[in-house]
Amino acid sequence: MKKRKRYFLSYMMQYSYLLIGGVVCVCLLNLAIVRGNSVIGSVIDEMLSGNEVRLDVFLPEFIAITAAGFALAFLGQLLAGLYSVKVSGTYRKRVVQKLYHIEYAYLKNENTATIINKINSDMAEAESFLQYPLPMLISDITAVIIYAVYIGSMNLSLLIVMLVSYPAVFWIAGTLVKKISVLSGTYRAKSDAITGIAQDALSGILVLRSFGLEDYFQGQMQKATKALVDNEEKRTRLSNTAIVVRNMIQWLPNIICAVYCVVLVGRGVFSLGSLLAFIVVLGKMVQSFVGIPWCFVDAAGNIVCIKRIEEILNTPDEISGDETEGKTDTDVIISLKDLCFAYTQDSTVLDGVNLTVRAGENIAFVGESGGGKSTIFNLLCGFYAPKSGSYKLYGMEISEWNAQAARERLALVSQNVFLFPATVAENVGYGNPDATQEEIVEACKKAQIHDFIMTLPQGYQTITGERGALLSGGQKQRISIARAILKNAPVLLLDEPTSAVDVETEDLIQKALENVMEGRTCITIAHRLSTIQNADCIYVLSGGKIVEKGTHTELLDAGGVYAKMYRMKHSSEPAN
C-alpha cells in the first residue's frame, strides 16, 4: 500500500523557523519571570532581615526584566500568529489546487456536501489547531521545564512532592482524548449528512414541492439534526467533565505544596521571600502542567478534521503527461483499440471497443441505456483512464497527453447543461477567456440565441441564476453551444443535445449545431435517431460492445439492432 503523505505536517516543518523563534521567545519570557521572582524574593528577605533596600539598585533591574517580558510576549505572539497564517494559508492553497487536478472518480463518487464541509469547516478546525492547542502546548511544556528547574534549585524535595500527583492527570486526559476523538469524527460525519440533505432540498426544490416532499425532507433533517445533537451532548458532557477534573487536579498541588511549604518555613529551610517567590511560580507551573494533557484534548477534534482533509490530498491526481501537440502528420484524430473499462471490478462497461475517427468525420453512437455511450465520452475527455486497450488522440496515447492540452482540442455540448451563476456573457466567455464582446455576440448569433438574449433585462449582462435556473432547457443548451463555438476546438462532442426539448427548440438547436459542426470532427451520442441520419458512420453499442456500424441507410437495410431501434422510436419521434 502506498504510504500516505502528511501534507499538514510537512507545511508545519516548512515554516518551523517561525515556530522555533516563538519557542525561544517563550523560553526567554519564562526565564524573565523566574528572574523577576528571584529579585522580589531577595528584596523581601532583605527587608525582613532589617537590611536597607536600595531602590536604585533593584528597581532598574526589575523594570528592565518587566520591559523585556512585555517585548518577548509580544514577539512570541507575533511569530506564533505568522506561523499559523503561513502554514494554514499554504495548506488551504494546496487543497484548492488539488481539487482542480484530483481524479474525476473521486469527485463523482464523493458526496458534494462532504467535500464542501472538508474545505470550509474542517479547514477552519485545522487553522484553529495552529492558533490555540499547538502554541499552548509548546508554551506549557517549556514553562514546566523552566519552572521545574527553578523550583528544584530552591528545594528538590518540594519539586518531588509537587510532581507525585500528576500521573493521574495524564491518564485521565488520555482516556478523554480517545473518547472525544471518536465523537469528533462522528460529529463531522453527521454534519456532512445535514449539509447533504439541505443541498438536495435546495437543488431539487421544484421536485420537492411538486411531489409534496416537504414533510419527508423535514423529517430527514430533523432525524439527522437529532443524531447530531445527541452526539454533541455526549461530547459536551465529556468536555465539562474534563473541565471539572482539570480544576480539581489543579487545586491538589496547590494544597499539598502549601502545607509542605509551611513545614519547610517552620524548619528554617525556606525563607519567607523564597516562599512568596515560589507561590507565584507554583501557580504558573500548575497551570502549565495541567494544561499539557488538556491541549491534547482540545487538539483531538482538530486532528480528526486534518485527517479528513488529508484524505483529499492523498487521493490520486488525474493522469496527465507532457504531450501538448500530438502527431501533426496524421489525419486520424481518435483511435480506440481493444478498449475496455469498468467502474468496479464486478461490472464491465466497455469490452473491446475498436474504432477510428478521421479529421472532418461525423460519427454517432446509439444504443440501449447503460450500453456504454456516456462512458466513451468520459474516456475521450480523459475523465477516466482505460482499464486496458489503447486510446490515442492525434496519434498519441491519452496517458502521454497533458490533460489540459488534450481537452483544448475537445468541445463538449452535454444534455445536462451547467451554467455558472454569472452573466450570460461570462457563461459564453468561459469557452475562450480571451474572447472579446464582439466574438461572444457572434458566437451567440451562430448558436441561435442572440435574439433571445437581447430581450433580457440587462441583455448579455443578465445573471443566469444558479445552474441557469432563470433560463429554459433549450435556452441553456444554446448558450452551451455558443460556448463551444467560442472555444473553436477541432473536435466536437455532442451528448444527446436535443433529447429533452420541444420540436421548435430542437429546430433552433439543430441550426446552431450545424454552425458549430462546420469544419470540425464531430462525435454524437444520439437519443433521437432522426438527428444523426447524415452521420458518416453510426456505431451501435450493446453490452459494452460495438455490435453494428455503418451509415443510416446501410444499417436500416441490414435489418439488425439499429433498424429495430429506428422502427421502435421513429413513430414516437416528432417529424422534422
TITOR-894804 format. One record per residue: residue in three letters; x, z, y of N, C-alpha, C in turn. Coordinates in steps of 0.2 Angstrom, whole numbers, plus 5000, padded with zeros to 4 digits. Each point is the difference from the previous one (the first is absolute). Layout:
// residues N
AlaXZYXZYXZY...
This chain:
// residues 576
Met500450004994499650005006500450005006Lys499849965005500449995006500050075004Lys500550025002500150075004499649995007Arg499650045002499650005006500550025006Lys500049965005500450025006499750045004Arg500350055003499750055004500249985007Tyr499549965003500249985007500050055005Phe499550055000500050055005500650045000Leu500350024994500650045000500649965003Ser500049934998500549965003500050005007Tyr499449995003500050005008500250075003Met499850064996500250065002500850015000Met500349974995500750005000500349955005Gln499749955002500249955005500150035007Tyr499550055001500150035007500250074999Ser500350024995500250074999500550035005Tyr500349965004500450025005499750045005Leu499349985002499650045004499850064997Leu499850004994499850064997500650054999Ile500649984999500650045000500250035007Gly499949965005500150025007499550065001Gly499349994998499550055001500250074996Val500349994994500250064996500550045003Val500549965003500650035003499750045006Cys499549975004499750045006499750064997Val499650004995499750064997500550054998Cys500549984997500550054998500350035006Leu500249975005500350025006499550055003Leu499349985000499550045003500050074997Asn500050004993499950064997500650045001Leu500649975000500650045001500050035007Ala499749965005499950035007499650065000Ile499450004996499650064999500350064997Val500449984995500450064997500550035005Arg500349965003500550025005499750045006Gly499449985002499650035005499850074998Asn499850004994499850074997500550054999Ser500649974999500650044999500250035007Val500049965005500150025007499650065002Ile499349994999499550055002500150064996Gly500150004993500250064996500650035003Ser500549975001500650035003499950045006Val499649975005499850035006499650064999Ile499550004996499650064998500450054998Asp500549994995500450054997500550035006Glu500249965004500450025006499650055004Met499449985001499650045005499850074996Leu499950004994499850064996500750054999Ser500549975001500750044999500250035007Gly499649985005500150035007500649965004Asn500249944997500549965003499649955006Glu500449995005499749965005500049924998Val499449985001499949924998500049965007Arg500549965000500149965005499649935000Leu499649995004499649945000500449945001Asp500550005004500449945001500449984994Val500050044995500449994994499649974995Phe499450034999499649974994499449955002Leu499850015007499549955002500249935000Pro500649985003500149935000500049974992Glu500350044996500049974993499349994997Phe499650055001499350004998499649945003Ile500149995007499749945003500249944997Ala500749994999500349944997499749994993Ile499950054996499750004993499349975001Thr499650035004499349985001499949935002Ala500549985005499949935003500249954994Ala500550024996500249964995499549994995Gly499650064998499550004996499449955002Phe499850005006499549965003500249934999Ala500749985002500249934999500049984993Leu500350044995500049984993499349994997Ala499550055002499349994998499749935002Phe500149985007499849945002500349944997Leu500750004999500349954997499849994993Gly499950064996499849994993499449974999Gln499550025005499349974999500049935002Leu500449985005500149935002500349964994Leu500550024997500349964994499550004994Ala499650064999499550004995499449955001Gly499849995006499549965002500349925000Leu500649995002500249934999500149984993Tyr500250054996500149994993499349984997Ser499550045001499349984998499849935002Val500149995006499849935003500349944997Lys500750014999500449954997499849984993Val500050064996499849994993499349974999Ser499550035003499349984999499949935003Gly500349995006499949935002500349954996Thr500650014997500349954995499649994994Tyr499850064998499650004994499349965001Arg499750025005499349965002500249935000Lys500549985003500249935001500149964993Arg500350044996500249974993499349994996Val499550055001499450004996499649945003Val500049995007499649945002500349934998Gln500750005000500349944998499949994992Lys499950054997499949994992499349974999Leu499550025004499449984999499949925001Tyr500549975004499949935001500449964994His500450044996500449964995499850034993Ile499650054999499850034994499749954995Glu500150004994499649954995499350015001Tyr499749945000499349995001499650044995Ala500250014994499650034995499950075002Tyr500450045003499950065003499550015005Leu500049955005499550005005499349984997Lys500049964995499449984996499750064996Asn500450044997499750054995499950075003Glu500450015005500050075004499450005004Asn499750065000499450015005500350005007Thr499649965004500249995007500050075004Ala499550044999500050065003500650044998Thr500250004994500650044998500649985004Ile500149935001500649985003500050025008Ile499449995003499950025007500250085000Asn499750044996500150075000500850025000Lys500349964995500750014999500449985007Ile499849955003500349985006499950045006Asn499450035000499850045006500150084999Ser499650034996500050074999500650024996Asp500249974995500650024996500649995004Met500149955004500649995005500050065005Ala499450025002500050065005500350064996Glu499850014994500250064996500849994999Ala500249944999500849994999500350025007Glu499749985006500350025006500050075001Ser499450044998499950075001500650044996Phe500249974994500550034996500750005004Leu500149955004500650005004500050055006Gln499450015002499950045007499950074999Tyr499850024994499950074999500450034993Pro499849994994500350034995500749994999Leu500349945001500749994999500450035005Pro499950005007500450035005499950084999Met499450024998499950084999500450024994Leu500049964995500450024994500750015001Ile500349955004500750005002500250065004Ser499550015005500250055005499950074997Asp499550014995500050064997500650014995Ile500249954996500650014996500650025004Thr500149975005500750015004499950075003Ala499450025003499950065003500150064995Val499749994994500150054994500750014999Ile500449954999500750014998500450035006Ile499949985006500450035005499850085001Tyr499350015000499850075001500250044994Ala500049984994500250034994500850025001Val500449965002500750015001500150065005Tyr499649995005500050055006499850074997Ile499450004997499850074997500550034995Gly500249954996500550024995500650035003Ser500349975005500550035004499950075003Met499450015002499850075003499950054994Asn499749984994500050054995499749964994Leu500449994995499949964994499450034996Ser500050064999499450034996499349995004Leu500049995006499449995004499849934998Leu500549955000499849934998499750004993Ile500350044995499849994993499350035000Val499850065003499450035000499549955003Met500249965005499549955003499949944996Leu500449984996499949944996499750014993Val499950064998499850024993499249984999Ser499749995005499249995000499949925000Tyr500549965001499849935001499949964994Pro500350014994499849964995499349994999Ala499650055001499349994999499749955005Val500350005006499849955005500049934998Phe500649984997500149934997499649994994Trp499850054996499649984994499349995002Ile499750045005499449995002499949935004Ala500549995004500049945004500049944995Gly500450004995500149944995499349994997Thr499750054998499350004996499549965005Leu500050025006499649975005500149935002Val500749985000500249945001499749954995Lys500150024994499749954994499349995001Lys499650065001499349995001499849965006Ile500350015005499849975007500249924999Ser500549984996500249935000499549974996Val499750034994499549974996499449985005Leu499850065004499449995004500149955005Ser500649995003500249955005499949934997Gly500249994994500049944997499249984999Thr499650054998499349994999499749985006Tyr500250045006499749995006500149925003Arg500649984999500149935002499649954996Ala499950014993499649964996499350005002Lys499750065002499350005002499949985007Ser500550005004500049975007500049934999Asp500449974996500049934999499349974998Ala499650044995499449994998499549995006Ile500050055004499550015006500149945004Thr500749985002500149945004499849944997Gly500049994993499849944997499250005000Ile499750054999499350005001499749985007Ala500450035005499849985007500149935001Gln500649974998500249935001499549964997Asp499850014993499549964997499450005003Ala499750065003499450005003500049965007Leu500550005003500149975007500149924999Ser500449984995500149934998499449974998Gly499650044995499449974997499450025003Ile500050025007499450035003499349954999Leu500149945000499449955000499750014993Val500450004995499850014993499750074999Leu500450055003499850074999499350015003Arg499849975005499450015003499449964997Ser500249934999499549964997499850024993Phe500450034996499850034994499850075000Gly500050035005499850075001500550054996Leu500649995001500550044997500350065004Glu499650015006500350055004500050074997Asp499550024996500050064997500550014994Tyr500149944997500550004995500750015002Phe500249965006500750015003500050075003Gln499550025003500050075003500150054994Gly499749994995500150054994500750004998Gln500349944999500749994998500550035005Met499949995006500450045005499950075000Gln499450034999499950075000500450034994Lys499949964994500450024994500750015001Ala500349945003500750005001500250055005Thr499650015005500250055005500050074997Lys499550024996499950064997500750024995Ala500249944997500650014995500650025005Leu500049965006500650025004500050075003Val499450025002499950075003500250054995Asp499749994993500250054995500750004999Asn500449955000500750004999500350035006Glu499849995006500350035006499950085000Glu499450024997499950075000500550034996Lys500149974994500550034996500750005003Arg500249955004500650005003500150055006Thr499450015003500050055006500150074997Arg499650014994500150074997500750014998Leu500449954998500750014998500450015006Ser499949965005500350005007499950075003Asn499450035000499950065003500350064995Thr500049994994500350054996500850005001Ala500349945001500749995002500150045006Ile499650005005500150035007500050084999Val499550024996499950074999500650034996Val500249964995500650034996500649995004Arg500149955004500649995005500050065004Asn499550025003500050065005500150074996Met499850004995500150064996500750014998Ile500349944998500750004998500550015006Gln499749975006500450015006500150075002Trp499450044999500150075002500450044996Leu500049984993500450054995500750015002Pro500449955002500750015002500150045006Asn499549995005500050045006500050084998Ile499550014996499850074998500650034996Ile500349974995500550024996500650015004Cys500249955004500650015004500050055006Ala499450015003499950055005500150074997Val499850014994500150074997500750014998Tyr500349944998500750014998500550015006Cys499849965005500450015007500050075002Val499450035000499950075002500550054996Val500149984993500450044996500749995002Leu500249935002500749995002500250035007Val499550005004500150035007500150074999Gly499650034996500150084999500650024997Arg500349954996500750024996500549985005Gly499949975006500549985004500449944999Val499749964995500349944998499849945005Phe499450015003499849955004499950035007Ser500249965005499950035007499349985003Leu499850035005499349985002500049935003Gly500649985004500049935002500049954995Ser500450024994500049954995499349994997Leu499650064999499450004998499549965004Leu500050005007499649965004500249934999Ala500649985000500349934999499749984993Phe500050044995499849984993499349995000Ile499650045003499349995000499849935003Val500349985006499949935003500149954995Val500650004996500249954996499650004993Leu499850064998499650014994499349965001Gly499750015006499449965001500149924999Lys500549985003500249935000500149984993Met500450044996500249984993499550004996Val499550055000499450014996499649945001Gln499949985006499649945002500249944997Ser500749995000500349944998500050004992Phe500250064997500050004993499349994997Val499550035002499349994997499849935002Gly500349975005499749935002500349954996Ile500650014996500349954996499549974995Pro499750054995499649974995499349975003Trp499850035005499449975003500149935003Cys500649995002500149935002499949954995Phe500250024994499949964994499249994999Val499650065001499349994999499749955005Asp500250015006499849955005500249934999Ala500649994997500349934999499649974993Ala499750044996499749984994499549945001Gly499650015005499549945002500349945003Asn500550025004500449945003500449964995Ile500350034995500349964995499649964995Val499450034999499549964996499849935004Cys500050015007499849945004500649955000Ile500650035000500649955000500149974994Lys499850034994500049964994499549954999Arg499450015003499549945001500349945003Ile500350025006500349945004500649974996Glu500450044996500549974997499849954994Glu499350014998499749964995500049935003Ile499849995006500049945004500749965000Leu500450045002500749985001500449984994Asn499850034994500349984994499649954996Thr499549975003499649954997500449935001Pro500149964995500449945001499849955006Asp500449975003499949955005499849944996Glu499649955004499849944997500749964999Ile500049964995500649964998500149955006Ser500650005003500249955005500749985000Gly500249944999500749985000500249985007Asp500549954999500449985007499849935002Glu499749964995499849935002499549995005Thr500249965005499549995006499849935001Glu500349954996499949935001499749964994Gly500350024994499849964994500349935000Lys499949964995500349944999499649955004Thr500449965004499749955005500049934996Asp500349994994500049944997499549994995Thr499450045000499550004995499349995003Asp499649964997499350005003499550054996Val500350034995499650054996500050075004Ile499450015003499950065004500050064995Ile499650004995499850064996500149984993Ser500350044996500149984993499950074996Leu499550004995499950054996500149984993Lys500450044996500249984993499950064996Asp499650004995499950054995499950075004Leu499650005005499950065004499550044997Cys500250074999499650054997500050065005Phe499450035000499950065004499550054997Ala500150065001499550054998500150065005Tyr499450035002500050065005500250064996Thr499850004993500150064996500349974994Gln500350044995500249984994499549984995Asp499450025001499549994995499649935002Ser500149975006499649945002500449955003Thr499949944997500449945002499549965005Val500249995006499649965005500249935000Leu500649985000500349934999500450004994Asp499949944996500450004994500249934999Gly500749995002500349935000499749955004Val500050015006499749955005500649955002Asn499849945000500549955002499749955005Leu500349995006499749955004500649985005Thr499949945003500449985006499649975006Val500250025006499749985006500549975004Arg499949945002500449965004499850005007Ala500449985004499950005008499449965001Gly499550025004499549965002499450004995Glu500150034994499450004996499550055001Asn499449994998499450045001499850024993Ile500150064998499850024993499550065001Ala499650014994499550065000500050034994Phe499850075000499950044994499350024999Val499749994995499350024998500050044994Gly499550034998500050044994499550065001Glu499950034994499650065000500350065004Ser499650055001500250065004500550034995Gly500650035003500550034996500449964996Gly500049935001500449954997500750005002Gly500250035006500650005002500249965007Lys499449975003500149965006500350045006Ser499750065001500350045006500750034998Thr500150014994500750024998500549955001Ile499949944999500449945002500250005007Phe499550025004500150005007500550065002Asn499850064997500550055001500749994998Leu500149964995500749994998500349955004Leu499649955003500349955004500250035007Cys499650055002500250035006500650054999Gly500250014994500550054999499850075000Phe499350024999499850075000500150034994Tyr500149964994500250034994500549954997Ala500450034996500549964996499849984993Pro500149944998499849984993500450054995Lys499650014995500250044994500549964996Ser499949934999500449964997499949935002Gly500449954999499949935002500449995007Ser499849955003500449985006499549985006Tyr500150025006499649975006500549985005Lys500149945001500449975005499749985006Leu500250015006499849985006500549965003Tyr499949935002500549965002500650004996Gly499950004993500650004996500450064999Met499850055003500350074999499650054997Glu500250044995499650054997499850055006Ile499450024999499750045005500450075001Ser500350024995500450075001500649995004Glu500249935001500649995004499849995007Trp499449995002499849995007499950075003Asn500249995007499850065004499350005001Ala499650064999499350004999499749975007Gln500350025005499749985007500149925001Ala500649984998500149935001499549964995Ala499950024994499649964996499350005003Arg499750065002499350005003500049965006Glu500549995004500049955006499849934998Arg500049984994499949944997499349994998Leu499650065000499350014997499650025005Ala499449975000499450035005499450014995Leu499850065001499450024995499450005004Val499449974998499450015002499650034994Ser499850065001499650044995499350005001Gln499650024994499350015001499950075003Asn500550044999499950075003500450005006Val499749985006500449995006500150075003Phe500650015002500250075004500149985007Leu499750035004500250005008500150075002Phe500650005004500250065003499550025006Pro499950065002499650025005500449995007Ala500049935001500449985006499649945003Thr500249975005499749945003500049944995Val499549955002500049944996500749975000Ala500249995006500749975001500550034997Glu500150074999500550034997499949994992Asn499450004998499949994992500249934998Val499949955005500249934998500850005001Gly500250035005500750005002500550034995Tyr499750044995500450034995500349944995Gly499749945000500349954997500649975002Asn500150015007500749985003500050055006Pro500450055000500150055005500349975007Asp500349944999500349975006499549945003Ala499450004997499649945002499850025008Thr499849945003499850015007499250005000Gln499750025005499250005000499849934999Glu500349955002499749934999500149994993Glu500550024997500049984992499550044996Ile499950065003499450044996499449975001Val499849975006499449975002499949944995Glu500649965000500049934996499950024993Ala500350054997499850024993499350024999Cys499750035005499350024999499549945000Lys500249955004499649945001500049964993Lys500650004997500149974993499650044995Ala500050065001499650044995499350015002Gln499749965004499350005002499750065002Ile500450045004499850075002500050015008His500349955003500250015007499350005004Asp499549964999499450005003499750075000Phe500050034994499750074999500450055004Ile500650005000500450055003499950005008Met499849945002499949995007499350035002Thr499650024995499450035002500050075000Leu500650034997500150075000500150035007Pro499850075001500150035007500649995003Gln500650014997500649995003500449944997Gly499749964996500349944998500550024994Tyr500649975001500650014996500250085000Gln499850035005500250075001499550054997Thr499549984997499550044997500350044994Ile499950064999500250044995499549994994Thr500349984994499749984994499750064996Gly500250065002499850064996500450014994Glu499950064997500450024994499849954994Arg500549974997499949954995499549945002Gly500049995007499649945003499350024999Ala499850065001499350024998499549975005Leu500249985006499549975005499949924999Leu500349974995500049934998499649994993Ser499749945000499749994993500649974995Gly499850004994500549984995500349935001Gly499649955002500249935002500450005006Gln499950045005500450015006500750034999Lys500050054996500650034998500449954996Gln499749964995500449954996500349955004Arg499649975005500349955005500650035004Ile499950065002500650035004500650014995Ser499950014994500650004995500349934999Ile499549955000500349944999500449985006Ala499850025006500349985006500750045000Arg500050064997500750034999500449964996Ala499849984994500449964996500249935003Ile499649975004500249945004500650025004Leu499950055004500650025004500650024997Lys500050024994500650024996500349934998Asn499749954999500349934999500450004994Ala499850044994500450004994499949944996Pro500549984996500049934997499550014993Val499950064998499650014994499450055002Leu499449974998499450045002499650024994Leu499950075000499650034994499350025002Leu499549974997499350015002499750044994Asp499850065002499750044994499250005001Glu499749964997499349995001499750015007Pro500249965005499950015007499249995002Thr499749974995499349995002499550034995Ser500250054996499650024995499450055002Ala500050025006499550055003499749985006Val499949945002499749985006499549954999Asp499649995005499449965000500249925000Val499549964999500249935000500349975007Glu499750025005500249985007500750035002Thr500150064998500750035001500549974996Glu499849984993500449974996500349935003Asp499549965003500249945003500550015005Leu499950055004500550015005500750024997Ile500050044995500650034997500349944997Gln499649954996500349944997500449965005Lys499749995006500349965005500750035003Ala499950075000500650045002500649994995Leu499850014994500549994994500349935000Glu499649955001500349935000500550005006Asn499950035005500550005005500750044998Val499950064997500550044998500449974994Met499649964996500349974994500449945001Glu499949975006500349935001500850015000Gly500349964996500750005000500450064996Arg499650044997500250064996499949994993Thr500450044996499950014993499450064999Cys499549984997499450055000499950024992Ile499950065000499850034993499350045002Thr499549994996499350035001499850034994Ile499750065001499650044995499349985002Ala499649974995499449975002499450044996His499550025004499450034997499449945000Arg500049975006499549945000500449944998Leu499849974995500449944997499949945004Ser499550005004499949945005500550005005Thr500450055001500550005006500749974998Ile500149994993500649984998500049934996Gln499549975001499949934997500549955001Asn500450015006500549955002500750034999Ala500050054996500750034998500449954996Asp500650005001500549964996500050024992Cys499950074999500050024994499750075000Ile499550014995499650064999500350034993Tyr500250075001500250034994499450054998Val499850004994499550054997500350054997Leu499950065002500350064997499550044996Ser500250024994499650044996500450054995Gly499950065001500450054996500750005002Gly500249985006500750005002500449944998Lys499649954998500349944998499749945004Ile500449955001499749935002499849964994Val499350005000499749974994499849925002Glu500049985006499849935002500449995007Lys500149945001500349985006499849925001Gly499949985006499949935002499650005007Thr499849945001499649995006499350024999His499650005005499350024999499649954995Thr500149945001499749954996500350004993Glu500650014999500350004993499750064997Leu500050065003499750064997499349994998Leu499649975004499349994999499949964994Asp500449944999500049954995500250044993Ala500550045001500250044994499550044996Gly499550025004499450044998500250074997Gly500650035003500250064997499750065005Val500550055000499850065004499849995007Tyr500449965004499849985007499349975000Ala499949954996499449975000499450044999Lys500050054996499550054999499950055006Met500650025003500050045006499649965005Tyr500249935001499749965005499350004999Arg499749984994499349994999499750075001Met500350064999499750065000499950025008Lys500549985004500050035007499749945004His500149944998499849955005499350005003Ser499650024995499250015002499950055005Ser500450064999499950055005500450005006Glu500549955001500449995006499649965005Pro500050025006499749965005500349935001Ala499649955001500349935001500350005007Asn500649965000500349995006499849955004
